[in-house]
Amino acid sequence: GYKAGGYNALEINSYFDNEEVWNGELGLKMAVPEYKLAFNTSAYYMVYKDRQSITLDLNSQGSGVPRYLVSSDDTQAWGVDADLHWQPLQGLDLMLGMAYINATYKDGESNGRDLSGDATGEPYLSATASGSYTWLLDANGTLRLSLMHGYRGENRCNADSATQGTHVQREGILQAAR
């Protein structure tokens, strides 16, 4: 993958490099028609070179005036995902999905601190569930009722995250703000 570099109009003399990603994936797609099931799963590994991100510097060199900084760091991630689709009755569709990802900085720096090996903020776990029913309305079309729910685990923070305004301190433990 590729994303062009450029200039940050909010920061004087700021330039950031092109973003490139290499991704390898191995997966399985399977259908079992007699049970009206479909199953997909994959495992992947990706490496970002100069991944572009924007952060808020609350203490802009002691001036007290916040500013946005564009940075490009090298990150890596590996994970697995799976989904299951089932159509037990004509018109009824059910789906479950889950994803696990471990994303860390491969090479990066924030406020002079080396971030290598630290979490990037991406949660480990996310999941979805959905169901829908479709009624055929003769020649007039269809009516579909859907219910969906998604879950996203807590953001995985590093020691520098608190200065970015995305995390709060509760009971002495650094936790993700919701």
For each residue, the residues with C-beta under 8 A, 3 or more apart:
1: 19 20 21 23
2: 18 19 20 21
3: 18 19 20 52
4: 18 19
5: 15 16 17 18 19 50 52 72
6: 15 16
7: 14 15 16
8: 11 14 15 16 68 69 70
9:
10: 14 67 68
11: 8 14 67 68 69 70
12:
13:
14: 7 8 10 11 69 70
15: 5 6 7 8
16: 5 6 7 8 50 52 70 71 72
17: 5 50 72
18: 2 3 4 5 50
19: 1 2 3 4 5 48 49 50 51 52 72
20: 1 2 3 48 49 50
21: 1 2 46 47 48 49 51
22: 46 47 49
23: 1 44 45 46
24: 44 45 46
25: 42 43 44 45
26: 42 43 44
27: 40 41 42 43
28: 39 40 41 42
29: 38 39 40
30: 38 39 40
31: 37 38 39
32: 35 36 37 38 39
33: 36
34:
35: 32 86
36: 32 33 86 87 88
37: 31 32 84 85 86
38: 29 30 31 32 84 85 86
39: 28 29 30 31 32 82 83 84 85
40: 27 28 29 30 82 83
41: 27 28 80 81 82 83
42: 25 26 27 28 80 81 82
43: 25 26 27 78 79 80
44: 23 24 25 26 78 79 80 81
45: 23 24 25 76 77 78
46: 21 22 23 24 76 77 78
47: 21 22 74 75 76 106
48: 19 20 21 51 73 74 75 76 106
49: 19 20 21 22 74
50: 5 16 17 18 19 20 72 73 74
51: 19 21 48 72 73 74 75
52: 3 5 16 19 70 71 72
53: 70 71 72 73
54: 68 69 70 71
55: 68 69 71 110 164
56: 66 67 68 69 164 165
57: 60 66 67 68 69 111 163
58: 66 163 165
59: 62 63 64 163
60: 57 63 64 65 66 67
61:
62: 59
63: 59 60
64: 59 60
65: 60
66: 56 57 58 60
67: 10 11 56 57 60
68: 8 10 11 54 55 56 57
69: 8 11 14 54 55 56 57
70: 8 11 14 16 52 53 54
71: 16 52 53 54 55 108 110
72: 5 16 17 19 50 51 52 53
73: 48 50 51 53 105 106 107 108 109 115
74: 47 48 49 50 51 105 106 107 108
75: 47 48 51 103 104 105 106 108 120
76: 45 46 47 48 103 104 106
77: 45 46 101 102 103 104 120 122
78: 43 44 45 46 101 102
79: 43 44 99 100 101 102
80: 41 42 43 44 99 100
81: 41 42 44 97 98 99 100
82: 39 40 41 42 97 98 99
83: 39 40 41 95 96 97 98
84: 37 38 39 95 96 97
85: 37 38 39 93 94 95
86: 35 36 37 38 93 94 95
87: 36 90 92 93 94
88: 36 92 94
89: 92
90: 87
91: 133 134 135 136
92: 87 88 89 131 132 133
93: 85 86 87 130 131 132 133 134
94: 85 86 87 88 130 131
95: 83 84 85 86 128 129 130 131
96: 83 84 127 128 129
97: 81 82 83 84 127 128 129
98: 81 82 83 125 126 127 128
99: 79 80 81 82 125 126 127
100: 79 80 81 124 125
101: 77 78 79 122 123 124 126
102: 77 78 79 124
103: 75 76 77 119 120 121 122 156
104: 75 76 77 117 118 119 120
105: 73 74 75 108 115 116 117 118 120 158
106: 47 48 73 74 75 76 116
107: 73 74 116
108: 71 73 74 75 105 114 115 116 118
109: 73 112 113 114 115
110: 55 71 113 115 160
111: 57 160 163
112: 109
113: 109 110 159 160
114: 108 109
115: 73 105 108 109 110 118 158 160
116: 105 106 107 108
117: 104 105
118: 104 105 108 115 158 159 160
119: 103 104 122 156 157 158
120: 75 77 103 104 105 156 158
121: 103 155 156 157 158 161 166
122: 77 101 103 119 155 156
123: 101 126 152 153 154 155 156 176
124: 100 101 102 153 156
125: 98 99 100 151 153
126: 98 99 101 123 150 151 152 153
127: 96 97 98 99 150 151
128: 95 96 97 98 148 149 150 151
129: 95 96 97 148 149
130: 93 94 95 146 147 148 149
131: 92 93 94 95 146 147
132: 92 93 144 145 146 147
133: 91 92 93 144 145
134: 91 93 142 143 144 145
135: 91 142 143 144
136: 91 142
137: 140 141 142 143
138:
139:
140: 137
141: 137
142: 134 135 136 137
143: 134 135 137
144: 132 133 134 135
145: 132 133 134
146: 130 131 132
147: 130 131 132
148: 128 129 130
149: 128 129 130
150: 126 127 128
151: 125 126 127 128
152: 123 126
153: 123 124 125 126
154: 123 175 176
155: 121 122 123 161 166 167 176
156: 103 119 120 121 122 123 124
157: 119 121 161 162 166 167 174 175 176
158: 105 115 118 119 120 121 161
159: 113 118 162 174
160: 110 111 113 115 118 163 164
161: 121 155 157 158 164 166 167 174
162: 157 159 167 169 174
163: 57 58 59 111 160
164: 55 56 160 161 167
165: 56 58
166: 121 155 157 161 176 177
167: 155 157 161 162 164 174 175 176 177
168: 175 177
169: 162 172 173 174 175
170: 173 175
171:
172: 169
173: 169 170
174: 157 159 161 162 167 169
175: 154 157 167 168 169 170
176: 123 154 155 157 166 167
177: 166 167 168
178:
